[in-house]
Amino acid sequence: MDTLTMELAVKRLIKFDGEGAIKAYCDLAIGEAFLIRGLRVVDGKNGLFVSMPRQQGKNGKWFDTITAMSKPTKDEVNRVVLDAYQKDTDTSAG
C-alpha cells in the first residue's frame, strides 16, 4: 500500500497566559490540501499534549471531530504543534 506523505505546518498559534490547562489554540495545515482549525495545547498531568478539535453531542459528551489514523501520524502532529508552541514561547520570553 502506498503512503501519502504531506507536510504539516502550524499556520496560527494563539497562546493563553494564566493558570488554566489550555495553553494555546492552533490551526494545522496538511500540505496545501487541508487546514484543521482548533487544535489545543493542553497542560495535563503528564505534561503538554495536543488535543484534537471537539464538539459536544446532544447527550452532553464531547467527541473528537478529527482523529489520527495511526500512532506515527498522531506523534508527528504532536511534535509539529508542540515544537511551534515551544518556539513561540522561547521567542516571546526573550
Secondary structure, DSSP 4 states (H G I P E B T S, - for coil): -------EEEEEEEE--SSSSEEEEEEEEETTTEEEEEEEEEEETTEEEEE--EEE-TTS-EEES---SSHHHHHHHHHHHHHHHHHHHHHHH-
